[in-house]
Amino acid sequence: METIKLTINQKEITASQEESILEICQKHQISIPTLCHHPDLRNEGNCRLCVVEVAGEENLTASCNRKACDGMVVETESEKVIDSRRATLELLIANHPNDCLTCDRTSGECQLQDLCYQYDISRGEQLLKTIEQKKTLDLSSPSIERDLNKCIVCGKCLRVCGETQDIGIYHYQERGFDTLVSTKENQPLAETKCINCGQCVKVCPVGALVEKQEIRKVMQAIADPEVHVVVQTAPAVKHTLGESFGMKPGTDISGKLNAALKKLGVNQVFSTDFAADVTIMEEGTEFIQRVKNGGKLPMFTSCSPGWIRYVETEYPQFTENLSTCKSPQQMMGALSKSYYASLKGIDPKKIFMVSVMPCTAKKYEAQRDEMAVEGIQDVDAVLTTRELARWIKLEKIAFKKLKDTPYDDFLGEHTSAGRLFGTTGGVMEAALRTVAWTLTEGAFDRLDYEAVRGLENVKEASLEIAGMEVRVAVVHGTAAAKKLLQKIESGEKNYHFVEVMGCPGGCINGGGAPLKDSMEIVEKRMKGMYQMDKEAAIRRSHENPLIMEIYHNYLGEPGGHKAHELLHTH
């Protein structure tokens, strides 16, 4: 790759001719503000905040879209540049709601607010007069809230939904100063084909898109002496929450997470990793039965609610291919309100199950009608990783100083296989560890399946197990899933088992994960998860002592009547 030399702020820099001015500046720690740029999305240059001055050119240029060239001289902080950025911010803030004190994008999470502080932008009386609250607030979705009054038309939601996910529910509406981003014919989100994945929420630089808040609902349950509050924490949360408190991506903060939840006043803290182990027992059994009995293949995993919604709306012909297993979230809710309730002598109706999830779609999943047993919903409230971080900060808990605390008994013990559900390829690897061992009665004892790891859009593997070739695939993100489904439907691809995650990278990049991320950060989270797995004492789901106990004492055989009643759906 050919290198060039250019001068930025009187400093000579060597770079690749393929890089934009913005990319070069970011590599050399030269700060340039942006609102519409994201490292994983195509650049559009909508916000005009990243403008820089290039010697010999009359007009400022957007650094995100401008390739550098040899001999170029660039100023990123000239008077002309600063004046332009201030003017842009003043226009944005002039037509932005003045509700920062109550906005869900708290201090440090709103990029527009941060830039206004940085460039000393205040809202004068003349600007206040220009505000018009004429747009809409959309609360129809169980997962996402949309406030068009706060939209700055950066286009990130449109790009991530249309290009990364290939769903495309957002569109530009109107022209000029009246331009806004909305749904087709301004439909409420709940009436669109939105899968609730929340990727649009993560890239939104302001509070125009936020997850539906449930912190107050959980606090009210804790305050009620008649309610027994149980919390489950998802695998991905344990490797992402720490980032909200200045810890490195991928750091396992399980012990501190448990301690923080106890300080918040919950009664019990369980690990969703345990329910993931149960999922492997049920899903693995279902897969073996389908293979042996000529069932519908390939079998698709069913733990990603965004993926389930995608199949139902876009590819209903594959509905029968979906595993009948509930997701680990729902299994944990069902077991807490049955097995745990019976052991503790608690009325299931008095148990309030809270899930801490990296996923906005889990809010949608929890309220689905079929996610209940005998009229009692499996899960009562879902908090995203970000919501829990805000709550911990609200209560002024010094997270990093907390002493590690173990999970509570009954539904806390888990294997590293269950933890791997947090990353793309993890469900498949966990399943293969148990399915291969079961089919060969322990003769095939392989633990590591590198072929299904990593961030490639589609990963494939073919294994010889018990004299049979087992073909598997792993795909993440609905854009990649769409292409794979088309190949399966046409007969170009033929598999036995396929893992699908609705979000790129899996749960560690879910719509409820920390906001300031990229695929580079996602990879660090993934490495932290695999390091934990490598060091774990028990790495197969069926070897979890508590799994053996719950099946022996309560559920019976995997895939049996009791298990189907509690842990499967349609």
C-alpha positions in Angstrom: 0.0 0.0 0.0 1.5 3.3 -1.1 2.4 5.8 1.7 2.2 9.6 1.5 3.4 12.5 3.6 1.1 15.3 4.7 1.2 18.1 7.2 -1.5 18.4 9.9 -1.4 21.3 12.3 2.3 22.0 11.4 3.3 18.4 12.0 4.5 16.1 9.2 2.7 12.7 9.2 3.2 9.6 7.1 0.0 7.8 6.2 -1.7 5.5 3.6 -3.2 7.2 0.5 -6.3 5.0 1.1 -7.0 6.8 4.5 -9.3 9.7 5.0 -8.1 12.8 6.8 -10.3 11.9 9.8 -8.9 8.3 10.0 -5.3 9.7 9.9 -6.1 12.3 12.7 -7.7 9.6 14.9 -4.7 7.4 14.5 -2.5 10.3 15.7 -4.7 11.4 18.5 -5.7 14.6 16.8 -9.2 15.4 17.9 -11.9 16.1 15.3 -15.5 16.3 16.4 -18.1 14.2 14.6 -21.8 13.3 15.0 -22.6 11.3 11.9 -19.4 9.2 11.7 -19.1 5.7 13.1 -16.1 3.4 12.4 -18.4 0.5 11.3 -20.7 2.5 9.0 -20.3 4.1 5.6 -19.5 7.9 5.8 -22.0 10.4 4.5 -20.6 13.7 5.9 -24.0 14.9 7.0 -23.2 16.7 10.2 -20.4 19.0 8.8 -18.7 19.1 12.2 -15.6 17.2 11.0 -14.7 20.0 8.6 -11.0 21.0 8.2 -9.1 23.6 6.2 -6.9 22.4 3.4 -4.3 24.9 2.2 -5.1 26.3 -1.2 -8.8 25.5 -1.0 -11.5 28.2 -0.4 -14.1 25.9 1.1 -13.8 23.7 4.2 -13.9 20.0 3.5 -15.5 17.1 5.5 -12.6 15.1 6.8 -14.5 11.9 7.0 -15.1 11.8 3.2 -11.8 13.4 2.0 -8.9 11.1 1.1 -5.5 12.5 2.0 -2.9 13.1 -0.7 0.8 13.6 -0.8 1.9 17.1 0.2 -1.5 18.1 1.6 -1.4 20.7 4.3 -4.4 20.5 6.8 -5.5 22.7 9.7 -8.0 21.1 12.1 -8.4 24.0 14.6 -8.1 27.2 12.5 -10.3 30.2 13.3 -12.3 29.5 10.1 -12.8 25.8 11.2 -13.9 26.7 14.7 -16.3 29.3 13.5 -17.9 26.8 11.2 -18.3 24.2 13.9 -19.8 26.7 16.3 -22.3 27.8 13.7 -23.3 24.2 13.0 -23.7 23.4 16.7 -25.8 26.6 17.2 -28.1 25.6 14.4 -28.5 22.1 15.8 -29.1 23.3 19.4 -31.5 26.0 18.2 -34.1 23.4 17.2 -33.3 20.8 19.9 -35.5 20.3 23.0 -34.3 22.0 26.1 -34.8 19.0 28.4 -31.2 17.8 29.1 -32.0 17.4 32.8 -34.6 14.8 32.1 -33.3 13.2 28.9 -32.5 9.5 29.0 -29.1 10.2 27.4 -27.4 11.2 30.6 -24.3 13.4 30.9 -21.5 11.8 28.9 -23.8 9.8 26.7 -25.1 12.7 24.5 -22.5 13.6 21.9 -24.3 16.8 21.0 -24.3 18.0 24.6 -20.6 17.1 25.0 -19.7 19.1 21.9 -21.7 22.1 23.0 -19.7 22.1 26.3 -16.5 21.8 24.3 -17.2 24.7 22.0 -19.0 26.8 24.6 -22.4 26.9 22.9 -25.2 28.3 24.9 -28.9 28.8 24.0 -29.6 32.5 23.9 -33.1 34.1 24.0 -33.1 34.6 20.3 -32.5 30.9 19.7 -35.1 29.8 22.2 -37.8 31.5 20.1 -37.0 29.3 17.1 -37.8 26.0 18.9 -40.8 24.2 17.5 -42.0 21.0 19.2 -44.1 19.9 16.2 -42.7 16.4 15.6 -43.6 13.1 17.1 -42.8 11.0 20.1 -43.2 7.3 19.3 -43.7 5.0 22.4 -45.4 2.1 20.5 -42.4 -0.3 20.6 -41.9 -2.5 23.7 -38.1 -1.9 23.3 -37.3 1.4 21.8 -38.5 5.0 22.2 -38.3 7.6 19.4 -38.3 11.3 19.9 -38.1 13.1 16.5 -37.7 16.4 18.2 -34.2 15.4 19.2 -33.2 14.0 15.8 -30.3 15.8 14.2 -30.5 14.0 10.9 -27.1 12.4 11.1 -28.4 9.3 9.3 -26.6 6.7 11.4 -29.8 4.9 12.3 -30.8 4.7 8.6 -27.4 3.3 7.7 -27.1 0.7 10.4 -30.7 -0.5 9.9 -30.6 -0.4 6.1 -27.0 -1.5 5.4 -25.6 -3.4 8.5 -28.9 -5.2 9.2 -30.6 -4.9 5.8 -34.0 -4.2 7.3 -34.4 -0.6 6.3 -37.3 0.7 8.4 -35.9 4.3 8.5 -36.1 6.8 5.6 -35.3 10.4 4.9 -38.4 12.5 4.8 -39.0 16.0 3.4 -36.2 18.3 2.1 -33.8 21.1 3.2 -34.3 22.4 6.7 -37.5 20.2 7.1 -35.5 17.0 6.5 -36.0 14.3 9.1 -35.4 10.6 9.5 -38.6 8.6 10.1 -40.3 5.3 9.2 -42.1 4.7 6.0 -45.3 6.8 6.0 -44.4 7.8 9.6 -45.6 4.5 10.9 -45.2 3.8 14.6 -42.2 1.4 15.2 -44.5 -1.3 16.5 -46.2 -1.4 13.1 -43.0 -1.7 11.1 -40.8 -4.7 10.5 -38.5 -3.5 13.3 -36.9 -6.5 15.0 -36.1 -4.5 18.2 -32.4 -5.2 17.9 -31.5 -1.7 19.1 -28.5 -1.2 16.8 -30.1 2.2 15.8 -30.2 3.2 19.5 -26.5 2.4 19.9 -25.4 4.6 17.1 -27.7 7.6 17.8 -25.5 10.4 19.1 -28.3 12.1 21.0 -31.5 11.1 22.7 -33.7 10.7 19.6 -33.5 6.9 20.0 -33.3 5.3 23.5 -34.3 1.9 25.0 -37.6 1.8 26.9 -36.6 2.5 30.5 -37.7 0.1 33.2 -35.5 1.1 36.2 -38.4 2.8 38.0 -40.5 -0.4 37.6 -37.8 -2.5 39.2 -37.3 0.0 42.0 -41.0 -0.1 42.8 -40.9 -3.9 43.0 -37.9 -3.8 45.4 -39.7 -1.3 47.6 -42.8 -3.6 48.0 -42.3 -5.9 51.0 -44.7 -8.4 49.5 -42.6 -8.9 46.3 -39.5 -11.2 46.1 -37.2 -9.7 43.5 -34.9 -12.1 41.6 -32.3 -10.9 39.1 -30.6 -12.8 36.4 -27.5 -11.5 34.6 -26.7 -12.4 31.0 -23.3 -13.7 29.9 -22.4 -10.7 27.8 -23.2 -8.2 30.6 -20.3 -9.7 32.6 -17.8 -8.7 30.0 -19.2 -5.3 29.0 -20.7 -3.5 32.1 -17.2 -2.7 33.4 -16.7 -0.3 30.5 -19.2 2.0 32.0 -16.9 2.4 35.0 -13.6 2.8 33.2 -12.6 -0.9 33.0 -11.1 -2.5 29.9 -13.5 -4.2 27.4 -13.7 -7.9 28.0 -13.0 -7.7 31.8 -15.0 -10.3 33.7 -16.9 -8.3 36.4 -19.3 -11.0 37.6 -18.4 -10.7 41.3 -18.7 -6.9 41.3 -22.0 -7.2 39.4 -23.5 -9.5 42.0 -22.3 -7.2 44.8 -23.8 -4.1 43.1 -27.2 -5.8 42.7 -27.3 -6.8 46.3 -26.6 -3.2 47.3 -29.5 -2.1 45.1 -31.7 -4.3 47.3 -32.6 -7.4 45.2 -33.4 -10.6 47.1 -31.5 -13.1 44.8 -29.0 -12.9 42.0 -28.9 -15.8 39.5 -26.7 -16.3 36.4 -28.3 -16.6 33.0 -25.3 -18.7 32.2 -26.9 -21.5 34.1 -30.0 -21.2 32.0 -27.8 -21.3 28.9 -26.5 -24.7 30.2 -30.1 -25.8 30.4 -30.7 -24.6 26.9 -27.8 -26.7 25.6 -29.4 -29.8 27.3 -32.7 -29.1 25.7 -31.5 -27.8 22.3 -28.9 -30.5 22.0 -31.5 -33.2 22.7 -33.9 -31.6 20.2 -31.2 -31.6 17.6 -30.3 -35.2 18.1 -33.9 -36.2 17.9 -34.4 -34.3 14.7 -31.3 -36.0 13.1 -32.3 -39.5 14.3 -36.1 -39.1 13.5 -35.9 -37.2 10.2 -37.1 -33.9 11.7 -37.0 -30.5 10.0 -33.4 -29.5 9.2 -31.4 -27.4 9.4 -32.4 -26.6 12.9 -31.9 -22.9 13.8 -31.1 -21.6 17.3 -33.8 -19.7 19.1 -32.1 -17.6 21.8 -32.0 -14.3 19.8 -35.4 -12.6 19.9 -34.5 -10.2 17.1 -33.7 -13.2 14.9 -37.0 -14.9 15.8 -38.9 -11.7 14.9 -36.9 -11.5 11.6 -37.9 -15.0 10.7 -41.6 -14.4 11.5 -41.8 -11.2 9.5 -39.4 -11.9 6.6 -39.0 -15.7 6.2 -42.0 -17.4 7.8 -41.3 -20.5 5.6 -38.4 -21.3 8.0 -40.5 -21.0 11.2 -40.5 -24.8 11.6 -36.8 -24.9 11.4 -36.5 -22.8 14.6 -35.7 -24.7 17.8 -38.7 -24.9 20.1 -36.5 -24.0 23.0 -37.1 -20.8 24.8 -34.2 -18.5 25.2 -32.0 -18.7 28.3 -33.7 -15.5 29.6 -37.1 -17.1 29.5 -35.9 -20.5 30.8 -34.4 -18.8 33.8 -37.7 -16.9 34.5 -39.7 -20.1 34.2 -37.4 -22.1 36.5 -37.3 -19.3 39.0 -41.1 -19.2 39.2 -41.4 -23.0 39.4 -38.3 -24.9 40.7 -36.9 -22.1 42.9 -40.4 -21.1 44.1 -41.2 -24.7 45.2 -37.8 -25.1 47.0 -38.3 -21.8 48.8 -42.0 -22.1 49.4 -42.7 -18.8 47.6 -45.9 -18.1 45.7 -44.7 -17.8 42.0 -47.0 -14.8 41.6 -45.0 -12.9 44.2 -41.7 -13.5 42.4 -40.6 -10.5 40.3 -38.1 -11.7 37.7 -35.7 -9.0 36.4 -33.3 -9.7 33.5 -30.2 -7.7 33.0 -29.5 -8.1 29.3 -27.2 -6.6 26.5 -30.3 -6.7 24.3 -33.2 -4.3 23.7 -35.1 -7.1 21.9 -35.3 -9.0 25.2 -37.8 -6.4 26.4 -40.0 -7.4 23.4 -39.4 -11.1 24.0 -40.4 -10.9 27.7 -43.9 -9.5 27.0 -44.8 -11.9 24.2 -47.9 -13.9 25.1 -46.4 -17.3 24.7 -43.6 -16.5 27.2 -45.7 -17.5 30.2 -46.5 -20.7 32.2 -50.1 -21.0 33.5 -50.7 -17.3 32.9 -47.6 -16.1 34.7 -45.0 -14.3 32.6 -41.6 -15.8 32.8 -39.9 -12.4 33.0 -41.4 -9.2 34.5 -38.8 -6.5 33.6 -35.7 -6.3 31.4 -32.9 -3.8 32.1 -30.2 -3.3 29.5 -26.5 -3.1 30.4 -26.7 0.7 30.1 -29.8 0.9 32.3 -28.1 -1.0 35.1 -25.0 1.2 34.8 -27.1 4.3 35.2 -28.9 2.8 38.2 -25.6 1.9 39.9 -24.3 5.5 39.3 -27.6 6.9 40.5 -27.2 5.1 43.8 -23.6 6.4 44.0 -22.2 2.8 44.3 -18.4 2.7 43.9 -18.5 -0.2 41.4 -14.7 -0.7 41.0 -14.2 -0.9 44.7 -16.9 -3.5 45.4 -15.8 -6.8 46.8 -16.5 -9.8 44.5 -19.6 -11.7 45.6 -20.7 -15.1 44.3 -24.0 -15.9 42.8 -26.8 -17.2 45.0 -27.4 -20.9 45.3 -30.0 -22.9 43.4 -29.6 -21.3 39.9 -26.2 -19.7 40.0 -23.7 -22.4 39.2 -22.7 -22.5 35.6 -20.1 -23.7 33.1 -18.0 -21.7 30.7 -20.0 -23.2 27.8 -23.0 -21.3 29.1 -21.0 -18.1 29.3 -20.0 -18.4 25.6 -23.7 -17.7 24.6 -22.6 -14.0 24.8 -20.6 -14.1 21.6 -21.3 -15.2 18.0 -20.3 -18.8 17.6 -20.6 -19.4 21.4 -24.0 -21.2 21.3 -22.8 -23.5 18.5 -19.5 -24.3 20.3 -21.4 -25.0 23.6 -23.8 -27.2 21.7 -21.1 -29.2 19.9 -19.3 -29.9 23.1 -22.3 -31.6 24.5 -23.9 -33.1 21.3 -20.6 -34.7 20.2 -19.9 -36.1 23.7 -23.5 -37.5 23.9 -23.6 -39.1 20.4 -20.2 -40.8 21.0 -20.8 -41.6 24.7 -17.8 -39.6 25.6 -15.4 -40.9 23.0 -15.4 -37.5 21.2 -14.2 -35.2 23.9 -13.0 -32.2 22.0 -13.5 -28.9 23.7 -12.3 -26.2 21.4 -14.0 -25.5 18.0 -12.0 -22.7 16.5 -13.8 -22.9 13.1 -17.0 -21.3 14.6 -15.1 -18.5 16.4 -14.4 -15.0 15.2 -16.2 -12.1 13.5 -16.5 -13.4 10.0 -20.1 -12.9 8.8 -20.5 -16.6 8.1 -18.5 -19.5 9.6 -18.9 -23.1 8.5 -17.6 -26.4 9.9 -18.0 -30.1 9.0 -17.4 -32.7 11.7 -17.3 -36.5 11.7 -19.3 -37.5 14.8 -20.4 -41.1 15.5 -19.9 -42.0 11.8 -22.0 -39.1 10.6 -20.9 -35.9 8.9 -22.5 -33.0 10.8 -22.5 -29.7 8.8 -22.9 -26.5 10.9 -22.9 -22.8 10.2 -22.7 -19.6 12.4 -24.0 -16.3 11.1 -24.5 -12.9 12.9 -26.4 -9.8 11.9 -29.6 -10.1 9.9 -28.0 -8.8 6.6 -25.6 -11.8 6.6 -28.4 -14.1 7.8 -30.6 -13.0 4.9 -27.9 -14.1 2.4 -27.5 -17.4 4.1 -31.2 -18.1 4.2 -31.4 -17.4 0.5 -28.6 -19.9 -0.2 -30.3 -22.6 2.1 -33.6 -22.0 0.4 -32.1 -22.4 -3.1 -30.2 -25.5 -2.1 -26.8 -23.9 -2.6 -26.0 -24.6 1.1 -27.0 -27.6 3.1 -26.5 -27.7 6.9 -27.8 -29.7 9.9 -27.5 -27.0 12.5 -27.2 -23.2 12.2 -26.6 -20.6 14.9 -28.0 -17.1 14.2 -27.5 -14.0 16.3 -29.6 -10.9 15.3 -26.8 -8.5 16.2 -23.4 -8.3 14.5 -20.9 -9.9 16.9 -23.7 -11.5 19.0 -24.8 -10.3 22.4 -21.5 -8.6 23.2 -22.6 -6.1 20.6 -26.3 -6.1 21.5 -28.5 -3.0 21.3 -28.3 -2.6 25.1 -24.5 -2.7 25.4 -22.3 0.3 26.3 -22.7 3.0 23.6 -19.1 3.8 22.8 -18.1 0.7 20.9 -17.0 -0.6 17.6 -16.2 -4.0 16.1 -12.6 -3.4 17.4 -14.0 -3.2 21.0 -16.4 -6.1 20.3 -13.3 -8.2 19.5 -11.7 -7.4 22.8 -14.9 -8.4 24.6 -14.9 -11.7 22.7 -11.2 -12.3 23.7 -12.1 -11.7 27.4 -14.9 -14.3 27.1 -12.7 -17.0 25.5 -10.0 -16.3 28.1 -12.5 -17.0 30.8 -13.6 -20.2 29.0 -10.0 -21.4 28.7 -9.4 -21.0 32.5 -12.7 -22.5 33.6 -12.8 -25.8 35.5 -16.0 -27.0 33.8 -16.4 -26.4 30.1 -19.4 -28.6 29.1 -22.9 -27.8 30.0 -23.9 -31.4 30.8 -21.1 -31.6 33.4 -22.6 -28.8 35.5 -23.5 -30.5 38.9 -26.6 -28.3 39.3 -27.8 -29.3 35.8 -27.7 -33.0 36.9 -29.5 -32.2 40.1 -32.3 -30.2 38.5 -33.0 -32.9 35.9 -32.9 -35.6 38.5 -35.0 -33.9 41.1 -37.4 -31.8 39.0 -37.3 -31.8 35.2 -36.8 -35.5 34.5 -35.2 -36.3 31.1 -34.0 -33.5 28.8 -36.8 -33.0 26.2 -39.3 -34.7 28.5 -42.9 -33.6 29.4 -42.0 -31.3 32.3 -39.1 -29.7 30.4 -41.4 -29.1 27.4 -44.1 -27.6 29.6 -41.6 -25.0 31.1 -38.8 -24.6 28.7 -40.2 -24.9 25.2 -42.5 -22.7 23.2 -43.9 -22.2 19.6 
